[in-house]
Amino acid sequence: MNDILEQAKFGADGLIPAIVQDARTREVLTVAYMNKEALQLTVERSETYFWSRSRQQLWHKGETSGNLQKVVKVSLDCDQDAVLVEVDPRGPACHTGSYSCFGVEPEVEGILQELYAVIEQRKEQRPEGSYTTYLFNSGLDKILKKVGEEATETIVAAKNAETGRLVSETGDLLYHLLVLLVERGIRLEDITRELKERRVATKGTKST
């Protein structure tokens, strides 16, 4: 990482363009600018910092909104005059509340990752009035009870011909399952890895 600080070529204005990319979905989230201090803080603290050209000041992404960007990797382009920052977003990247400043929305996996990040943030910050905060404050038994209730309601909804209720109840069930995973410290990557291993094992098994 120190090599990046030494090799980065800043413009005459002391800035370097920074492309922020979701490390999982590979979607571009935003393009901003960094001065030397912002790049150094981004590297040292593993969270994104930028230089606001309009306000002429340093700013820490998510400092007020809570939508932090955890840095996974920082690299320079071939000319060393632009920086790529791969992140694990803990909420929307855009000030409008969108996942990306370019109008791109994540696919199913990305949406689940985004929701997981928001739930994780709620656990850390415990904002008042949040239902998620209520669940975490109530403890594991309450969370498990809700998962059971939502699973039952999903089963009941599946018995009906109309599918709208099933879609809604499935959403509720997935949300509470994510709360449970966050509470137990299990990442979505752990589930994905398990499913991939099962898929590989299935492909390797000859059908009878």
C-alpha positions in Angstrom: 0.0 0.0 0.0 2.9 2.4 0.7 4.0 2.0 -2.9 0.7 3.4 -4.0 1.2 6.6 -2.0 4.7 7.0 -3.4 3.8 6.2 -7.0 0.4 8.0 -7.4 0.6 11.0 -9.8 -1.5 13.9 -8.7 -2.6 16.6 -11.1 -1.7 20.2 -11.0 -4.6 20.8 -8.7 -3.2 18.2 -6.3 -6.0 15.7 -7.0 -6.2 12.2 -8.5 -9.5 10.7 -9.9 -10.7 7.7 -7.8 -13.0 5.1 -9.3 -14.9 3.2 -6.5 -16.0 -0.3 -7.5 -18.0 -2.9 -5.6 -15.5 -5.7 -4.9 -18.2 -8.4 -5.3 -20.5 -7.2 -8.1 -17.7 -5.4 -10.0 -20.2 -2.5 -10.6 -18.8 1.0 -10.6 -20.4 2.9 -7.6 -19.0 6.4 -8.0 -16.2 8.5 -9.3 -14.6 11.1 -7.0 -11.3 12.8 -6.3 -8.6 12.3 -3.7 -5.8 14.5 -2.6 -2.7 13.0 -1.0 -4.3 13.1 2.5 -7.5 11.4 1.3 -5.6 8.6 -0.4 -3.3 8.1 2.6 -6.3 7.9 5.0 -8.1 5.5 2.6 -5.1 3.2 2.6 -4.4 3.5 6.3 -7.9 3.2 7.6 -9.4 0.9 5.0 -12.4 3.2 4.5 -12.9 5.7 1.7 -11.9 9.4 2.0 -12.2 12.0 -0.8 -11.6 15.6 -1.5 -14.7 17.7 -2.3 -13.9 20.1 -5.1 -17.1 22.1 -4.4 -16.7 22.4 -0.7 -12.9 22.4 -0.8 -12.6 20.0 2.1 -11.8 16.4 3.0 -14.7 14.1 3.5 -15.1 10.6 4.9 -17.7 8.6 3.0 -20.5 7.5 5.4 -19.3 9.7 8.3 -22.8 11.2 8.6 -25.0 8.8 6.7 -23.4 5.6 8.0 -23.0 4.3 4.5 -19.4 3.4 4.9 -17.2 1.8 2.2 -14.8 -0.8 3.6 -11.8 -0.9 1.4 -10.8 -4.3 0.0 -8.1 -3.3 -2.5 -6.5 -0.1 -3.8 -4.6 0.0 -7.1 -3.3 2.5 -9.7 -3.8 2.4 -13.4 -1.0 1.9 -15.9 -0.1 5.6 -16.0 -0.4 5.9 -12.2 -2.7 8.9 -12.5 -6.0 7.3 -11.5 -6.8 5.1 -8.6 -9.2 2.1 -8.4 -10.7 1.5 -5.0 -12.5 -1.8 -4.6 -14.9 -1.7 -1.6 -17.4 -3.7 0.4 -20.2 -1.1 0.5 -22.1 -0.8 3.8 -25.1 1.0 2.2 -25.9 3.1 -0.9 -23.0 4.9 -2.6 -25.0 7.8 -4.1 -26.3 10.7 -2.0 -29.7 10.1 -3.6 -29.9 6.8 -1.8 -29.1 4.7 -4.9 -26.7 1.8 -4.9 -24.6 3.4 -7.6 -24.2 7.0 -8.8 -24.6 5.6 -12.4 -28.2 4.3 -12.0 -27.0 0.7 -11.8 -28.9 -1.5 -9.3 -27.4 -4.8 -8.0 -28.6 -8.2 -8.9 -30.2 -10.5 -6.3 -26.9 -11.3 -4.7 -25.9 -7.7 -4.6 -29.2 -6.7 -3.1 -28.8 -9.3 -0.3 -25.3 -8.1 0.3 -26.5 -4.5 0.5 -29.3 -5.5 3.0 -26.8 -7.5 5.0 -24.6 -4.5 5.3 -27.4 -2.3 6.4 -28.4 -4.9 9.1 -24.8 -5.1 10.2 -24.7 -1.4 10.5 -27.9 -1.4 12.6 -26.3 -3.9 15.0 -23.2 -1.7 15.4 -25.0 1.6 15.8 -28.3 0.6 17.4 -30.3 3.6 16.1 -33.4 4.4 18.2 -36.8 3.5 16.6 -35.3 0.9 14.3 -37.0 -2.5 14.1 -33.7 -4.2 13.5 -32.3 -2.5 16.6 -35.2 -3.9 18.5 -34.4 -7.4 17.3 -30.8 -7.2 18.3 -31.6 -5.7 21.7 -34.1 -8.5 22.3 -31.5 -11.2 21.7 -31.1 -14.5 19.8 -34.3 -16.1 21.1 -36.4 -13.3 19.8 -34.7 -13.4 16.4 -35.2 -17.2 16.2 -38.9 -16.8 17.1 -39.3 -14.3 14.3 -37.6 -16.6 11.8 -39.9 -19.4 12.8 -43.0 -17.2 12.5 -42.0 -15.9 9.1 -41.2 -19.4 7.9 -44.7 -20.5 8.9 -46.3 -17.5 7.2 -44.3 -18.3 4.0 -45.6 -21.8 4.0 -49.2 -20.7 4.5 -48.8 -18.1 1.7 -47.5 -20.8 -0.6 -50.8 -22.7 -0.2 -52.7 -19.8 -1.8 -53.2 -19.5 -5.6 -52.3 -15.7 -5.5 -48.5 -15.3 -5.4 -48.2 -11.7 -4.2 -48.5 -12.8 -0.5 -45.9 -15.5 -1.1 -43.4 -12.9 -2.5 -44.0 -10.6 0.4 -43.6 -13.3 3.1 -40.5 -14.6 1.4 -39.0 -11.1 1.6 -39.8 -11.0 5.3 -38.3 -14.4 5.8 -35.1 -13.5 4.0 -34.8 -10.3 6.0 -35.1 -12.2 9.3 -32.6 -14.9 8.2 -30.1 -12.1 7.4 -30.6 -10.7 10.9 -29.9 -14.1 12.3 -26.8 -14.5 10.2 -25.5 -11.1 11.4 -26.3 -12.0 15.0 -24.3 -15.2 14.7 -21.4 -13.6 12.8 -22.0 -15.6 9.6 -21.2 -13.8 6.3 -23.1 -14.3 3.1 -19.9 -15.4 1.6 -19.9 -18.4 3.9 -23.3 -19.4 2.6 -22.3 -18.8 -1.0 -19.1 -20.9 -0.5 -21.2 -23.8 1.0 -23.6 -23.7 -2.0 -20.8 -23.7 -4.5 -19.1 -26.6 -2.8 -22.4 -28.5 -3.0 -22.8 -27.7 -6.6 -19.3 -28.9 -7.4 -19.9 -32.1 -5.5 -23.2 -32.6 -7.3 -21.5 -32.2 -10.7 -18.9 -34.7 -9.8 -21.6 -37.3 -8.9 -22.7 -39.6 -11.7 -26.5 -40.0 -11.9 -27.9 -43.5 -11.5 
